[in-house]
Amino acid sequence: MPKNTFIHRVFDLYYDGFRQMRLGRTLWLVIIVKLFIIFIILKLFFFPDFLKQHAEEGREADYVASQILNP
């Protein structure tokens, strides 16, 4: 693959940029940790397992089908 293709130039731009970052690495780490915490908290506290509460174990597909077909 020639070195002057668009994909190679874009990859090279990002590779050099991330390689030379110092403060940016710390900021990216903070962002990733915050997103991880936010999504874990959202999953645990705001999105309960609806099927576990309303369907019998092993019969989840039947419950979903009945709810879709019989509104």
C-alpha positions, 0 to 999 in steps of 0.5 A: 500500500502506498504511503500517500493514501488518504487512509494512511495519512489519517492514521499517521495524523492520529498516531503522531498526535496521540504519541506526542500527547501528555496531558491528553492521555490523562484527560482521555483516561478520565473521560473513559473512567467517567463513561464506565462509571456512568454506564455501570450506574445507569445499568444497575439503578435505572434499567432493572431486568424487566424480563426477570421480573415479569417472565418465568425463567426459560420462558422469556421469548414466549413472554416477549412474543405474547406482549408483541402479538397481544397488545 
